[in-house]
């Protein structure tokens, strides 16, 4: 298994699947049904159209570059978190960096009180969507009130003709305490297990991608629960370290952003995609260059202070190797 960058030229048979927490990608309009007042021109963040366009441009350039060092193809699938609505996805895809690629997307509005959702970008030249749904995460706060958190986005489709089951997640936050909120994320893991059980009633050997900002690291109980009694593998376990992760809080790295996949991707047959590589896209252009936070993700805001960066998370990605059968390559 390769966890570091390939050596040599870009590969024709390598395809990238990524996940990116966009750090509050809101439009500038006030939606009376969401707690988005801070992200308006007159709000706490002074979120102006100019700042919005600047962020959209930075994010789109980053997405276009994911996996580019080792693959000749743009990412075939990109899971997204912290986006407000379909409008921001459309405007992201209309930017110069992405509009020629022809991406399409899957998105549902979530019950999250701030109005932030998940979504999936897909390249129709490589991936065909067959069905999709938003899976409600039924979890309560300690006082018994329902927690208005993000749904889990589920997409079923075919990657180069091979069926895939995709889950895009943004699990409940740690804002009220890591230990105090752990049960919510464990419930999210069990919710995915229930869906997997339904899938496996009709498919004995399914392919899974389970990606997202899990608000827990590879060795926390919720992720261990997700992996328990399943044929899932987490390549991100090898990437976390004292000096590396996808986000940094109070000078400590975390790797809450992960892509977990099924063991089926370790088949080496010509008709299968096989796992090749996993990495954090912590490119120099996405980092703070100076000062106390040098090396951290170059974020858009710290509190109300506008910095103008991309996101407070680095994207993560995996790469798959897929060699077309000879009859497909020759057109016979």
C-alpha positions in Angstrom: 0.0 0.0 0.0 1.3 3.4 -0.9 0.8 6.4 1.4 3.3 8.8 0.0 3.4 10.5 -3.4 4.1 8.3 -6.4 7.4 8.9 -8.1 7.8 9.6 -11.8 5.2 10.8 -14.3 1.5 11.4 -13.9 -0.5 8.2 -14.3 -3.2 7.6 -16.9 -4.7 4.8 -14.8 -4.9 6.7 -11.5 -8.1 8.4 -10.4 -8.7 10.7 -7.4 -11.5 10.8 -4.8 -11.4 13.6 -2.3 -13.1 15.3 0.6 -13.0 19.0 1.5 -14.5 20.9 4.4 -15.0 24.4 2.9 -15.3 26.4 6.1 -18.6 28.1 6.0 -19.2 28.6 2.3 -22.3 30.8 2.6 -23.7 33.1 0.0 -24.2 36.8 1.1 -28.0 36.8 1.3 -29.9 36.6 4.5 -32.1 33.5 4.7 -34.8 34.0 7.4 -35.0 30.2 7.9 -31.3 29.8 8.8 -28.9 31.3 11.4 -26.8 32.8 8.6 -27.0 36.5 9.7 -23.2 36.6 10.5 -22.5 35.8 6.8 -24.1 38.8 5.3 -22.6 42.2 4.4 -24.0 43.8 7.5 -23.4 40.8 9.8 -20.8 40.0 12.4 -18.4 38.7 9.7 -19.0 41.5 7.2 -19.4 38.9 4.5 -19.4 40.9 1.3 -19.8 39.7 -2.3 -16.1 40.5 -2.9 -15.0 38.3 -0.1 -17.4 35.6 -1.2 -16.1 35.6 -4.8 -12.5 35.5 -3.5 -13.2 32.4 -1.4 -15.1 30.7 -4.3 -12.1 31.3 -6.6 -9.6 29.9 -4.1 -11.7 26.8 -3.3 -12.2 26.0 -7.0 -8.5 26.2 -7.8 -7.8 23.9 -4.9 -10.4 21.3 -6.0 -9.0 21.4 -9.6 -5.5 20.6 -8.3 -6.4 17.7 -6.0 -4.4 14.6 -7.0 -3.0 16.5 -10.1 0.6 15.7 -9.2 0.1 12.0 -9.8 -2.9 11.7 -12.0 -3.7 13.0 -15.5 -7.4 13.3 -14.5 -9.3 15.8 -12.5 -10.9 14.4 -9.3 -13.8 12.0 -10.2 -15.6 12.4 -6.9 -15.3 15.2 -4.3 -17.3 15.2 -1.1 -17.9 18.6 0.4 -19.0 19.9 3.8 -20.0 23.3 5.2 -21.8 24.7 2.2 -25.0 26.6 2.5 -27.1 25.6 -0.5 -27.2 24.6 -4.2 -26.4 28.2 -5.2 -22.9 28.1 -3.7 -22.2 24.8 -5.4 -23.4 26.2 -8.8 -21.2 29.3 -8.4 -18.3 27.1 -7.3 -18.6 25.0 -10.5 -19.0 28.1 -12.7 -15.6 29.4 -11.8 -12.8 29.5 -14.4 -10.9 26.6 -12.7 -13.9 24.2 -12.8 -16.4 25.2 -15.4 -14.7 23.4 -18.3 -14.6 20.1 -16.4 -18.4 19.6 -16.5 -18.9 18.6 -12.9 -22.4 17.8 -11.6 -23.5 17.5 -8.0 -25.8 15.8 -5.5 -27.1 17.9 -2.6 -30.0 18.0 -0.2 -30.9 20.6 2.4 -30.1 19.5 5.9 -31.9 20.4 9.1 -28.7 22.0 10.5 -29.8 25.2 12.3 -26.9 27.2 10.7 -27.9 25.8 7.3 -24.7 24.1 6.4 -24.9 20.9 4.3 -22.8 18.3 2.6 -22.6 17.6 -1.1 -20.9 15.5 -3.7 -19.3 16.7 -6.9 -18.9 14.0 -9.6 -17.4 14.0 -13.0 -20.1 12.5 -15.4 -17.4 11.3 -17.7 -16.3 8.8 -15.1 -19.2 8.5 -12.6 -22.9 7.8 -13.2 -25.4 8.6 -10.4 -28.1 5.9 -10.1 -29.9 7.0 -6.9 -29.3 9.2 -3.8 -30.9 10.2 -0.5 -30.3 12.1 2.7 -30.2 9.8 5.7 -31.4 11.6 8.8 -29.3 11.4 11.9 -31.8 11.0 14.8 -29.9 12.2 17.9 -30.9 14.2 20.9 -29.1 16.7 23.0 -28.6 15.9 26.7 -31.8 17.9 27.6 -33.8 15.6 25.3 -34.3 18.1 22.5 -33.5 16.9 19.0 -30.1 18.0 17.7 -30.6 19.8 14.4 -27.5 18.4 12.8 -26.4 17.5 9.3 -27.9 14.6 7.4 -25.7 11.9 5.9 -25.6 12.1 2.1 -25.8 8.7 0.4 -25.2 8.2 -3.3 -25.3 5.0 -5.3 -23.7 5.0 -8.7 -21.1 3.5 -11.0 -17.5 4.5 -11.4 -16.3 3.3 -14.8 -19.2 0.9 -14.7 -18.4 -0.5 -11.3 -21.1 0.0 -8.6 -20.2 2.2 -5.6 -21.9 3.2 -2.4 -20.9 6.6 -1.2 -21.6 8.3 2.2 -20.7 12.0 2.7 -20.6 13.0 6.4 -20.3 15.9 8.7 -20.8 14.5 12.1 -21.9 16.4 15.2 -19.4 18.8 16.6 -17.4 18.8 19.8 -18.5 22.3 20.7 -20.1 21.2 23.9 -17.3 18.9 24.9 -15.5 15.9 23.3 -16.7 13.4 25.9 -20.1 15.0 26.3 -20.9 14.8 22.6 -19.2 11.5 21.7 -22.5 9.6 21.8 -23.8 11.6 18.9 -20.9 10.6 16.6 -21.2 7.0 17.7 -24.9 7.1 16.8 -23.8 8.4 13.3 -21.5 5.4 12.9 -24.4 3.0 13.9 -26.7 4.8 11.4 -24.3 4.1 8.6 -24.1 0.5 9.8 -27.9 0.1 9.5 -27.7 1.4 5.9 -24.9 -1.0 5.1 -26.9 -3.9 6.4 -29.7 -3.0 4.1 -27.3 -2.7 1.1 -25.7 -6.1 1.9 -29.1 -7.8 1.8 -28.9 -7.5 -1.9 -25.2 -7.1 -2.5 -22.8 -9.6 -0.9 -19.6 -7.7 -1.8 -20.4 -4.0 -2.1 -17.8 -1.2 -2.7 -18.0 1.6 -0.1 -16.5 5.1 0.2 -17.3 6.7 3.6 -15.9 10.2 3.6 -16.3 13.3 5.7 -15.4 15.5 8.6 -16.2 13.1 11.4 -15.2 15.5 14.2 -13.3 12.5 15.5 -9.9 11.1 14.6 -9.0 7.6 13.2 -8.6 6.1 16.7 -11.6 7.7 18.4 -14.5 5.5 19.5 -16.9 6.6 16.8 -14.5 5.7 14.0 -13.6 2.4 15.7 -17.4 1.7 15.9 -17.7 2.4 12.2 -15.0 0.0 11.3 -16.1 -2.7 13.8 -17.6 -5.9 12.4 -17.3 -4.6 8.8 -15.0 -5.1 5.8 -13.9 -1.4 6.0 -10.3 -0.1 5.9 -9.1 3.4 7.0 -6.0 4.5 5.1 -5.9 7.8 7.1 -4.6 6.0 10.2 -1.1 6.2 8.7 -1.3 10.0 8.0 -1.9 11.6 11.4 1.1 12.8 13.4 2.3 15.3 15.9 3.3 17.7 13.1 0.6 16.8 10.5 -3.1 16.6 10.1 -6.1 18.2 8.2 -6.8 20.9 10.8 -5.0 22.5 13.7 -6.7 23.8 16.9 -4.7 25.3 19.8 -1.5 24.1 18.2 -2.6 20.5 18.0 -3.1 18.7 14.8 -6.2 16.6 14.1 -7.3 14.4 11.3 -11.1 14.6 11.5 -11.3 14.6 7.7 -11.0 11.0 6.4 -11.9 8.7 3.5 -12.7 5.2 4.6 -13.2 2.5 2.0 -14.1 -1.2 1.7 -11.6 -4.0 1.5 -12.9 -4.7 -2.0 -10.5 -2.1 -3.3 -7.6 -4.3 -2.6 -8.6 -6.6 -5.4 -6.1 -6.5 -8.2 -8.2 -7.8 -11.1 -8.4 -5.8 -14.3 -12.1 -5.2 -13.8 -11.7 -3.6 -10.4 -10.5 -0.3 -9.0 -7.7 -1.0 -6.5 -6.5 1.3 -3.7 -3.2 3.0 -4.6 -2.6 6.0 -2.4 -3.9 8.2 0.4 -2.8 11.7 1.4 -3.6 15.1 3.0 -3.5 17.9 0.4 -1.5 20.3 2.6 0.0 22.2 -0.2 2.1 25.3 0.5 -0.5 27.6 -1.1 -3.1 26.4 1.4 -1.0 27.3 4.5 -0.3 30.2 6.7 3.2 31.4 5.6 4.2 33.6 8.5 3.8 34.1 12.2 2.6 32.1 15.1 0.3 29.9 12.9 2.8 29.2 10.2 2.1 25.9 8.5 -1.5 25.8 9.6 -4.4 25.9 7.1 -4.9 29.4 5.8 -8.4 30.0 7.0 -11.0 32.6 5.9 -11.8 33.9 9.4 -10.5 33.8 12.9 -13.5 34.9 14.9 -14.6 38.1 13.2 -11.2 38.9 11.8 -11.1 38.3 8.1 -7.9 36.6 6.8 -9.0 35.8 3.3 -7.8 32.2 3.2 -9.2 29.1 1.7 -10.5 27.0 4.7 -9.5 26.0 8.2 -9.2 22.4 6.9 -6.9 20.8 4.3 -8.6 18.5 1.8 -7.8 14.8 2.0 -7.9 12.3 -0.9 -7.3 8.8 -2.0 -6.3 7.5 -5.4 -7.4 4.3 -7.1 -5.8 2.5 -9.9 -8.1 1.3 -12.7 -6.9 -0.3 -15.9 -9.6 -0.6 -18.6 -10.1 -4.1 -20.0 -8.3 -4.4 -23.4 -11.6 -4.7 -25.3 -12.6 -1.3 -23.9 -9.2 0.3 -24.8 -9.3 -0.9 -28.4 -13.1 -0.3 -28.8 -14.0 -3.9 -29.5 
